[in-house]
Amino acid sequence: MTLNENIKQLRMARNLSQVDLAKALGVTKQSISNWENNNIQPSIDMLIHLAEYFSVSTDYLLGLDQRKYVEISGLTDQQLAHIADIINDIQGN
């Protein structure tokens, strides 16, 4: 997928409107629309903000890497084990 498709897919997966995402990032709805329609590209700084906001890598946003990540900093070992169990259940392991 391309950058514009990834931005739209991530936004929609979180049930965010373009207005919601624009407010969260401090940009206009028109900026989000332009990114998603591939009219303009976000700046490098905004690409980093998008990656942080969606908890993905910039490579993921750019379509160079399809791995997804979940921020787990601050969780206890017991909480991490529980999350690992949930992921294994979902994956059918």
PDB file as gemmi writes it, atoms N, CA and C in Angstrom:
CRYST1    1.000    1.000    1.000  90.00  90.00  90.00 P 1                      
ATOM      1  N   MET A   1       0.838  -1.182   0.000  1.00  0.00           N  
ATOM      2  CA  MET A   1       0.000   0.000   0.000  1.00  0.00           C  
ATOM      3  C   MET A   1       0.881   1.243   0.000  1.00  0.00           C  
ATOM      4  N   THR A   2       0.327   2.326  -0.459  1.00  0.00           N  
ATOM      5  CA  THR A   2       1.063   3.589  -0.530  1.00  0.00           C  
ATOM      6  C   THR A   2       0.761   4.451   0.693  1.00  0.00           C  
ATOM      7  N   LEU A   3       1.523   5.514   0.847  1.00  0.00           N  
ATOM      8  CA  LEU A   3       1.373   6.411   1.988  1.00  0.00           C  
ATOM      9  C   LEU A   3      -0.068   6.890   2.133  1.00  0.00           C  
ATOM     10  N   ASN A   4      -0.655   7.386   1.056  1.00  0.00           N  
ATOM     11  CA  ASN A   4      -2.021   7.913   1.154  1.00  0.00           C  
ATOM     12  C   ASN A   4      -3.007   6.826   1.559  1.00  0.00           C  
ATOM     13  N   GLU A   5      -2.844   5.623   1.039  1.00  0.00           N  
ATOM     14  CA  GLU A   5      -3.736   4.519   1.395  1.00  0.00           C  
ATOM     15  C   GLU A   5      -3.548   4.115   2.856  1.00  0.00           C  
ATOM     16  N   ASN A   6      -2.298   4.113   3.312  1.00  0.00           N  
ATOM     17  CA  ASN A   6      -2.024   3.734   4.697  1.00  0.00           C  
ATOM     18  C   ASN A   6      -2.602   4.741   5.683  1.00  0.00           C  
ATOM     19  N   ILE A   7      -2.471   6.017   5.390  1.00  0.00           N  
ATOM     20  CA  ILE A   7      -3.037   7.041   6.276  1.00  0.00           C  
ATOM     21  C   ILE A   7      -4.552   6.844   6.380  1.00  0.00           C  
ATOM     22  N   LYS A   8      -5.197   6.679   5.248  1.00  0.00           N  
ATOM     23  CA  LYS A   8      -6.654   6.512   5.249  1.00  0.00           C  
ATOM     24  C   LYS A   8      -7.065   5.239   5.975  1.00  0.00           C  
ATOM     25  N   GLN A   9      -6.366   4.142   5.715  1.00  0.00           N  
ATOM     26  CA  GLN A   9      -6.696   2.861   6.340  1.00  0.00           C  
ATOM     27  C   GLN A   9      -6.528   2.946   7.855  1.00  0.00           C  
ATOM     28  N   LEU A  10      -5.447   3.536   8.323  1.00  0.00           N  
ATOM     29  CA  LEU A  10      -5.216   3.668   9.765  1.00  0.00           C  
ATOM     30  C   LEU A  10      -6.267   4.564  10.410  1.00  0.00           C  
ATOM     31  N   ARG A  11      -6.620   5.642   9.738  1.00  0.00           N  
ATOM     32  CA  ARG A  11      -7.645   6.552  10.267  1.00  0.00           C  
ATOM     33  C   ARG A  11      -8.989   5.838  10.374  1.00  0.00           C  
ATOM     34  N   MET A  12      -9.365   5.157   9.316  1.00  0.00           N  
ATOM     35  CA  MET A  12     -10.667   4.498   9.292  1.00  0.00           C  
ATOM     36  C   MET A  12     -10.719   3.319  10.274  1.00  0.00           C  
ATOM     37  N   ALA A  13      -9.609   2.620  10.457  1.00  0.00           N  
ATOM     38  CA  ALA A  13      -9.573   1.500  11.397  1.00  0.00           C  
ATOM     39  C   ALA A  13      -9.827   1.967  12.829  1.00  0.00           C  
ATOM     40  N   ARG A  14      -9.556   3.218  13.089  1.00  0.00           N  
ATOM     41  CA  ARG A  14      -9.781   3.792  14.423  1.00  0.00           C  
ATOM     42  C   ARG A  14     -11.069   4.596  14.489  1.00  0.00           C  
ATOM     43  N   ASN A  15     -11.879   4.484  13.438  1.00  0.00           N  
ATOM     44  CA  ASN A  15     -13.162   5.190  13.369  1.00  0.00           C  
ATOM     45  C   ASN A  15     -13.004   6.686  13.579  1.00  0.00           C  
ATOM     46  N   LEU A  16     -11.966   7.251  12.988  1.00  0.00           N  
ATOM     47  CA  LEU A  16     -11.733   8.690  13.066  1.00  0.00           C  
ATOM     48  C   LEU A  16     -12.183   9.352  11.773  1.00  0.00           C  
ATOM     49  N   SER A  17     -12.799  10.504  11.901  1.00  0.00           N  
ATOM     50  CA  SER A  17     -13.098  11.306  10.713  1.00  0.00           C  
ATOM     51  C   SER A  17     -11.824  12.069  10.337  1.00  0.00           C  
ATOM     52  N   GLN A  18     -11.817  12.635   9.163  1.00  0.00           N  
ATOM     53  CA  GLN A  18     -10.683  13.481   8.777  1.00  0.00           C  
ATOM     54  C   GLN A  18     -10.553  14.656   9.738  1.00  0.00           C  
ATOM     55  N   VAL A  19     -11.673  15.183  10.212  1.00  0.00           N  
ATOM     56  CA  VAL A  19     -11.671  16.291  11.167  1.00  0.00           C  
ATOM     57  C   VAL A  19     -11.039  15.848  12.484  1.00  0.00           C  
ATOM     58  N   ASP A  20     -11.405  14.651  12.960  1.00  0.00           N  
ATOM     59  CA  ASP A  20     -10.837  14.135  14.209  1.00  0.00           C  
ATOM     60  C   ASP A  20      -9.322  14.014  14.114  1.00  0.00           C  
ATOM     61  N   LEU A  21      -8.843  13.430  13.021  1.00  0.00           N  
ATOM     62  CA  LEU A  21      -7.404  13.256  12.848  1.00  0.00           C  
ATOM     63  C   LEU A  21      -6.710  14.605  12.715  1.00  0.00           C  
ATOM     64  N   ALA A  22      -7.322  15.509  11.987  1.00  0.00           N  
ATOM     65  CA  ALA A  22      -6.738  16.845  11.822  1.00  0.00           C  
ATOM     66  C   ALA A  22      -6.574  17.537  13.175  1.00  0.00           C  
ATOM     67  N   LYS A  23      -7.597  17.450  14.020  1.00  0.00           N  
ATOM     68  CA  LYS A  23      -7.513  18.067  15.351  1.00  0.00           C  
ATOM     69  C   LYS A  23      -6.406  17.429  16.174  1.00  0.00           C  
ATOM     70  N   ALA A  24      -6.301  16.119  16.118  1.00  0.00           N  
ATOM     71  CA  ALA A  24      -5.286  15.413  16.898  1.00  0.00           C  
ATOM     72  C   ALA A  24      -3.873  15.782  16.468  1.00  0.00           C  
ATOM     73  N   LEU A  25      -3.706  16.082  15.179  1.00  0.00           N  
ATOM     74  CA  LEU A  25      -2.379  16.408  14.652  1.00  0.00           C  
ATOM     75  C   LEU A  25      -2.114  17.903  14.548  1.00  0.00           C  
ATOM     76  N   GLY A  26      -3.135  18.710  14.779  1.00  0.00           N  
ATOM     77  CA  GLY A  26      -2.962  20.156  14.694  1.00  0.00           C  
ATOM     78  C   GLY A  26      -2.842  20.682  13.277  1.00  0.00           C  
ATOM     79  N   VAL A  27      -3.557  20.018  12.359  1.00  0.00           N  
ATOM     80  CA  VAL A  27      -3.575  20.462  10.963  1.00  0.00           C  
ATOM     81  C   VAL A  27      -5.035  20.653  10.544  1.00  0.00           C  
ATOM     82  N   THR A  28      -5.244  21.055   9.310  1.00  0.00           N  
ATOM     83  CA  THR A  28      -6.600  21.240   8.813  1.00  0.00           C  
ATOM     84  C   THR A  28      -7.145  19.935   8.230  1.00  0.00           C  
ATOM     85  N   LYS A  29      -8.471  19.857   8.148  1.00  0.00           N  
ATOM     86  CA  LYS A  29      -9.116  18.721   7.501  1.00  0.00           C  
ATOM     87  C   LYS A  29      -8.667  18.619   6.052  1.00  0.00           C  
ATOM     88  N   GLN A  30      -8.450  19.771   5.427  1.00  0.00           N  
ATOM     89  CA  GLN A  30      -7.999  19.793   4.032  1.00  0.00           C  
ATOM     90  C   GLN A  30      -6.639  19.123   3.877  1.00  0.00           C  
ATOM     91  N   SER A  31      -5.768  19.282   4.866  1.00  0.00           N  
ATOM     92  CA  SER A  31      -4.462  18.601   4.814  1.00  0.00           C  
ATOM     93  C   SER A  31      -4.650  17.089   4.794  1.00  0.00           C  
ATOM     94  N   ILE A  32      -5.502  16.592   5.688  1.00  0.00           N  
ATOM     95  CA  ILE A  32      -5.758  15.153   5.744  1.00  0.00           C  
ATOM     96  C   ILE A  32      -6.343  14.683   4.412  1.00  0.00           C  
ATOM     97  N   SER A  33      -7.299  15.414   3.900  1.00  0.00           N  
ATOM     98  CA  SER A  33      -7.916  15.067   2.622  1.00  0.00           C  
ATOM     99  C   SER A  33      -6.875  15.041   1.501  1.00  0.00           C  
ATOM    100  N   ASN A  34      -6.012  16.040   1.472  1.00  0.00           N  
ATOM    101  CA  ASN A  34      -4.972  16.090   0.437  1.00  0.00           C  
ATOM    102  C   ASN A  34      -3.997  14.924   0.545  1.00  0.00           C  
ATOM    103  N   TRP A  35      -3.632  14.549   1.773  1.00  0.00           N  
ATOM    104  CA  TRP A  35      -2.740  13.396   1.946  1.00  0.00           C  
ATOM    105  C   TRP A  35      -3.411  12.125   1.459  1.00  0.00           C  
ATOM    106  N   GLU A  36      -4.670  11.930   1.863  1.00  0.00           N  
ATOM    107  CA  GLU A  36      -5.375  10.706   1.506  1.00  0.00           C  
ATOM    108  C   GLU A  36      -5.688  10.615   0.016  1.00  0.00           C  
ATOM    109  N   ASN A  37      -5.843  11.733  -0.633  1.00  0.00           N  
ATOM    110  CA  ASN A  37      -6.121  11.748  -2.075  1.00  0.00           C  
ATOM    111  C   ASN A  37      -4.848  11.858  -2.906  1.00  0.00           C  
ATOM    112  N   ASN A  38      -3.706  11.801  -2.219  1.00  0.00           N  
ATOM    113  CA  ASN A  38      -2.393  11.837  -2.874  1.00  0.00           C  
ATOM    114  C   ASN A  38      -2.154  13.123  -3.653  1.00  0.00           C  
ATOM    115  N   ASN A  39      -2.765  14.222  -3.192  1.00  0.00           N  
ATOM    116  CA  ASN A  39      -2.539  15.522  -3.825  1.00  0.00           C  
ATOM    117  C   ASN A  39      -1.243  16.147  -3.334  1.00  0.00           C  
ATOM    118  N   ILE A  40      -0.950  15.974  -2.046  1.00  0.00           N  
ATOM    119  CA  ILE A  40       0.309  16.438  -1.462  1.00  0.00           C  
ATOM    120  C   ILE A  40       0.767  15.385  -0.464  1.00  0.00           C  
ATOM    121  N   GLN A  41       2.029  15.458  -0.079  1.00  0.00           N  
ATOM    122  CA  GLN A  41       2.596  14.546   0.904  1.00  0.00           C  
ATOM    123  C   GLN A  41       2.811  15.298   2.213  1.00  0.00           C  
ATOM    124  N   PRO A  42       2.644  14.621   3.337  1.00  0.00           N  
ATOM    125  CA  PRO A  42       2.948  15.283   4.604  1.00  0.00           C  
ATOM    126  C   PRO A  42       4.443  15.575   4.697  1.00  0.00           C  
ATOM    127  N   SER A  43       4.788  16.595   5.456  1.00  0.00           N  
ATOM    128  CA  SER A  43       6.200  16.914   5.678  1.00  0.00           C  
ATOM    129  C   SER A  43       6.854  15.768   6.445  1.00  0.00           C  
ATOM    130  N   ILE A  44       8.163  15.770   6.488  1.00  0.00           N  
ATOM    131  CA  ILE A  44       8.880  14.743   7.241  1.00  0.00           C  
ATOM    132  C   ILE A  44       8.488  14.807   8.714  1.00  0.00           C  
ATOM    133  N   ASP A  45       8.399  16.017   9.262  1.00  0.00           N  
ATOM    134  CA  ASP A  45       7.982  16.163  10.660  1.00  0.00           C  
ATOM    135  C   ASP A  45       6.585  15.593  10.871  1.00  0.00           C  
ATOM    136  N   MET A  46       5.673  15.853   9.948  1.00  0.00           N  
ATOM    137  CA  MET A  46       4.309  15.349  10.092  1.00  0.00           C  
ATOM    138  C   MET A  46       4.258  13.838   9.891  1.00  0.00           C  
ATOM    139  N   LEU A  47       5.115  13.308   9.031  1.00  0.00           N  
ATOM    140  CA  LEU A  47       5.195  11.866   8.852  1.00  0.00           C  
ATOM    141  C   LEU A  47       5.572  11.194  10.176  1.00  0.00           C  
ATOM    142  N   ILE A  48       6.500  11.807  10.897  1.00  0.00           N  
ATOM    143  CA  ILE A  48       6.903  11.294  12.206  1.00  0.00           C  
ATOM    144  C   ILE A  48       5.736  11.384  13.183  1.00  0.00           C  
ATOM    145  N   HIS A  49       5.008  12.506  13.179  1.00  0.00           N  
ATOM    146  CA  HIS A  49       3.840  12.654  14.057  1.00  0.00           C  
ATOM    147  C   HIS A  49       2.774  11.609  13.741  1.00  0.00           C  
ATOM    148  N   LEU A  50       2.546  11.361  12.457  1.00  0.00           N  
ATOM    149  CA  LEU A  50       1.575  10.343  12.049  1.00  0.00           C  
ATOM    150  C   LEU A  50       1.993   8.963  12.564  1.00  0.00           C  
ATOM    151  N   ALA A  51       3.276   8.642  12.411  1.00  0.00           N  
ATOM    152  CA  ALA A  51       3.778   7.348  12.874  1.00  0.00           C  
ATOM    153  C   ALA A  51       3.598   7.208  14.383  1.00  0.00           C  
ATOM    154  N   GLU A  52       3.917   8.259  15.119  1.00  0.00           N  
ATOM    155  CA  GLU A  52       3.754   8.226  16.572  1.00  0.00           C  
ATOM    156  C   GLU A  52       2.283   8.117  16.947  1.00  0.00           C  
ATOM    157  N   TYR A  53       1.438   8.873  16.281  1.00  0.00           N  
ATOM    158  CA  TYR A  53       0.015   8.875  16.598  1.00  0.00           C  
ATOM    159  C   TYR A  53      -0.603   7.489  16.389  1.00  0.00           C  
ATOM    160  N   PHE A  54      -0.249   6.849  15.281  1.00  0.00           N  
ATOM    161  CA  PHE A  54      -0.829   5.558  14.947  1.00  0.00           C  
ATOM    162  C   PHE A  54      -0.015   4.376  15.484  1.00  0.00           C  
ATOM    163  N   SER A  55       1.091   4.652  16.173  1.00  0.00           N  
ATOM    164  CA  SER A  55       1.962   3.606  16.726  1.00  0.00           C  
ATOM    165  C   SER A  55       2.449   2.642  15.646  1.00  0.00           C  
ATOM    166  N   VAL A  56       2.904   3.221  14.545  1.00  0.00           N  
ATOM    167  CA  VAL A  56       3.506   2.443  13.463  1.00  0.00           C  
ATOM    168  C   VAL A  56       4.836   3.096  13.122  1.00  0.00           C  
ATOM    169  N   SER A  57       5.639   2.420  12.335  1.00  0.00           N  
ATOM    170  CA  SER A  57       6.906   3.005  11.900  1.00  0.00           C  
ATOM    171  C   SER A  57       6.672   3.894  10.678  1.00  0.00           C  
ATOM    172  N   THR A  58       7.619   4.770  10.423  1.00  0.00           N  
ATOM    173  CA  THR A  58       7.525   5.577   9.205  1.00  0.00           C  
ATOM    174  C   THR A  58       7.638   4.667   7.984  1.00  0.00           C  
ATOM    175  N   ASP A  59       8.420   3.597   8.097  1.00  0.00           N  
ATOM    176  CA  ASP A  59       8.509   2.638   6.990  1.00  0.00           C  
ATOM    177  C   ASP A  59       7.146   2.011   6.703  1.00  0.00           C  
ATOM    178  N   TYR A  60       6.392   1.726   7.759  1.00  0.00           N  
ATOM    179  CA  TYR A  60       5.047   1.180   7.557  1.00  0.00           C  
ATOM    180  C   TYR A  60       4.184   2.193   6.798  1.00  0.00           C  
ATOM    181  N   LEU A  61       4.202   3.443   7.249  1.00  0.00           N  
ATOM    182  CA  LEU A  61       3.407   4.471   6.577  1.00  0.00           C  
ATOM    183  C   LEU A  61       3.782   4.590   5.106  1.00  0.00           C  
ATOM    184  N   LEU A  62       5.073   4.485   4.822  1.00  0.00           N  
ATOM    185  CA  LEU A  62       5.549   4.640   3.450  1.00  0.00           C  
ATOM    186  C   LEU A  62       5.359   3.384   2.603  1.00  0.00           C  
ATOM    187  N   GLY A  63       4.863   2.316   3.216  1.00  0.00           N  
ATOM    188  CA  GLY A  63       4.631   1.084   2.473  1.00  0.00           C  
ATOM    189  C   GLY A  63       5.868   0.229   2.295  1.00  0.00           C  
ATOM    190  N   LEU A  64       6.911   0.497   3.085  1.00  0.00           N  
ATOM    191  CA  LEU A  64       8.160  -0.253   2.973  1.00  0.00           C  
ATOM    192  C   LEU A  64       8.223  -1.444   3.920  1.00  0.00           C  
ATOM    193  N   ASP A  65       7.360  -1.471   4.905  1.00  0.00           N  
ATOM    194  CA  ASP A  65       7.375  -2.517   5.926  1.00  0.00           C  
ATOM    195  C   ASP A  65       5.937  -2.723   6.381  1.00  0.00           C  
ATOM    196  N   GLN A  66       5.476  -3.953   6.378  1.00  0.00           N  
ATOM    197  CA  GLN A  66       4.089  -4.231   6.737  1.00  0.00           C  
ATOM    198  C   GLN A  66       3.904  -4.662   8.191  1.00  0.00           C  
ATOM    199  N   ARG A  67       5.006  -4.682   8.961  1.00  0.00           N  
ATOM    200  CA  ARG A  67       4.877  -5.065  10.373  1.00  0.00           C  
ATOM    201  C   ARG A  67       4.161  -3.968  11.144  1.00  0.00           C  
ATOM    202  N   LYS A  68       3.355  -4.384  12.113  1.00  0.00           N  
ATOM    203  CA  LYS A  68       2.640  -3.454  12.982  1.00  0.00           C  
ATOM    204  C   LYS A  68       3.121  -3.669  14.406  1.00  0.00           C  
ATOM    205  N   TYR A  69       3.061  -2.617  15.196  1.00  0.00           N  
ATOM    206  CA  TYR A  69       3.578  -2.664  16.555  1.00  0.00           C  
ATOM    207  C   TYR A  69       2.534  -2.178  17.539  1.00  0.00           C  
ATOM    208  N   VAL A  70       2.671  -2.631  18.767  1.00  0.00           N  
ATOM    209  CA  VAL A  70       1.824  -2.173  19.859  1.00  0.00           C  
ATOM    210  C   VAL A  70       2.752  -1.666  20.943  1.00  0.00           C  
ATOM    211  N   GLU A  71       2.510  -0.479  21.446  1.00  0.00           N  
ATOM    212  CA  GLU A  71       3.323   0.103  22.515  1.00  0.00           C  
ATOM    213  C   GLU A  71       2.998  -0.601  23.822  1.00  0.00           C  
ATOM    214  N   ILE A  72       4.012  -1.200  24.435  1.00  0.00           N  
ATOM    215  CA  ILE A  72       3.797  -1.962  25.661  1.00  0.00           C  
ATOM    216  C   ILE A  72       4.640  -1.448  26.822  1.00  0.00           C  
ATOM    217  N   SER A  73       5.295  -0.322  26.632  1.00  0.00           N  
ATOM    218  CA  SER A  73       6.121   0.234  27.696  1.00  0.00           C  
ATOM    219  C   SER A  73       5.279   0.470  28.940  1.00  0.00           C  
ATOM    220  N   GLY A  74       5.852   0.146  30.095  1.00  0.00           N  
ATOM    221  CA  GLY A  74       5.173   0.406  31.350  1.00  0.00           C  
ATOM    222  C   GLY A  74       4.278  -0.720  31.834  1.00  0.00           C  
ATOM    223  N   LEU A  75       4.103  -1.769  31.021  1.00  0.00           N  
ATOM    224  CA  LEU A  75       3.280  -2.890  31.454  1.00  0.00           C  
ATOM    225  C   LEU A  75       4.122  -3.856  32.286  1.00  0.00           C  
ATOM    226  N   THR A  76       3.464  -4.540  33.184  1.00  0.00           N  
ATOM    227  CA  THR A  76       4.151  -5.540  34.002  1.00  0.00           C  
ATOM    228  C   THR A  76       4.383  -6.796  33.184  1.00  0.00           C  
ATOM    229  N   ASP A  77       5.248  -7.677  33.695  1.00  0.00           N  
ATOM    230  CA  ASP A  77       5.489  -8.949  33.014  1.00  0.00           C  
ATOM    231  C   ASP A  77       4.204  -9.765  32.919  1.00  0.00           C  
ATOM    232  N   GLN A  78       3.388  -9.714  33.955  1.00  0.00           N  
ATOM    233  CA  GLN A  78       2.121 -10.445  33.951  1.00  0.00           C  
ATOM    234  C   GLN A  78       1.187  -9.897  32.868  1.00  0.00           C  
ATOM    235  N   GLN A  79       1.128  -8.563  32.732  1.00  0.00           N  
ATOM    236  CA  GLN A  79       0.288  -7.953  31.696  1.00  0.00           C  
ATOM    237  C   GLN A  79       0.807  -8.317  30.302  1.00  0.00           C  
ATOM    238  N   LEU A  80       2.126  -8.324  30.140  1.00  0.00           N  
ATOM    239  CA  LEU A  80       2.719  -8.689  28.848  1.00  0.00           C  
ATOM    240  C   LEU A  80       2.393 -10.140  28.499  1.00  0.00           C  
ATOM    241  N   ALA A  81       2.457 -11.023  29.483  1.00  0.00           N  
ATOM    242  CA  ALA A  81       2.133 -12.429  29.241  1.00  0.00           C  
ATOM    243  C   ALA A  81       0.675 -12.574  28.830  1.00  0.00           C  
ATOM    244  N   HIS A  82      -0.202 -11.798  29.451  1.00  0.00           N  
ATOM    245  CA  HIS A  82      -1.625 -11.838  29.112  1.00  0.00           C  
ATOM    246  C   HIS A  82      -1.842 -11.367  27.674  1.00  0.00           C  
ATOM    247  N   ILE A  83      -1.187 -10.297  27.294  1.00  0.00           N  
ATOM    248  CA  ILE A  83      -1.303  -9.790  25.920  1.00  0.00           C  
ATOM    249  C   ILE A  83      -0.771 -10.817  24.924  1.00  0.00           C  
ATOM    250  N   ALA A  84       0.357 -11.447  25.250  1.00  0.00           N  
ATOM    251  CA  ALA A  84       0.906 -12.490  24.371  1.00  0.00           C  
ATOM    252  C   ALA A  84      -0.086 -13.632  24.206  1.00  0.00           C  
ATOM    253  N   ASP A  85      -0.759 -14.015  25.289  1.00  0.00           N  
ATOM    254  CA  ASP A  85      -1.779 -15.074  25.209  1.00  0.00           C  
ATOM    255  C   ASP A  85      -2.931 -14.661  24.293  1.00  0.00           C  
ATOM    256  N   ILE A  86      -3.363 -13.441  24.418  1.00  0.00           N  
ATOM    257  CA  ILE A  86      -4.462 -12.945  23.577  1.00  0.00           C  
ATOM    258  C   ILE A  86      -4.054 -12.976  22.110  1.00  0.00           C  
ATOM    259  N   ILE A  87      -2.840 -12.523  21.813  1.00  0.00           N  
ATOM    260  CA  ILE A  87      -2.364 -12.516  20.429  1.00  0.00           C  
ATOM    261  C   ILE A  87      -2.283 -13.940  19.897  1.00  0.00           C  
ATOM    262  N   ASN A  88      -1.767 -14.858  20.686  1.00  0.00           N  
ATOM    263  CA  ASN A  88      -1.695 -16.257  20.268  1.00  0.00           C  
ATOM    264  C   ASN A  88      -3.081 -16.823  20.005  1.00  0.00           C  
ATOM    265  N   ASP A  89      -4.055 -16.503  20.838  1.00  0.00           N  
ATOM    266  CA  ASP A  89      -5.427 -16.961  20.635  1.00  0.00           C  
ATOM    267  C   ASP A  89      -5.990 -16.428  19.312  1.00  0.00           C  
ATOM    268  N   ILE A  90      -5.765 -15.157  19.056  1.00  0.00           N  
ATOM    269  CA  ILE A  90      -6.274 -14.541  17.829  1.00  0.00           C  
ATOM    270  C   ILE A  90      -5.635 -15.172  16.599  1.00  0.00           C  
ATOM    271  N   GLN A  91      -4.334 -15.436  16.692  1.00  0.00           N  
ATOM    272  CA  GLN A  91      -3.612 -16.018  15.555  1.00  0.00           C  
ATOM    273  C   GLN A  91      -3.859 -17.517  15.417  1.00  0.00           C  
ATOM    274  N   GLY A  92      -4.537 -18.105  16.406  1.00  0.00           N  
ATOM    275  CA  GLY A  92      -4.843 -19.525  16.342  1.00  0.00           C  
ATOM    276  C   GLY A  92      -3.680 -20.422  16.694  1.00  0.00           C  
ATOM    277  N   ASN A  93      -2.735 -19.900  17.461  1.00  0.00           N  
ATOM    278  CA  ASN A  93      -1.567 -20.704  17.873  1.00  0.00           C  
ATOM    279  C   ASN A  93      -1.866 -21.516  19.099  1.00  0.00           C  
TER     280      ASN A  93                                                      
END                                                                             
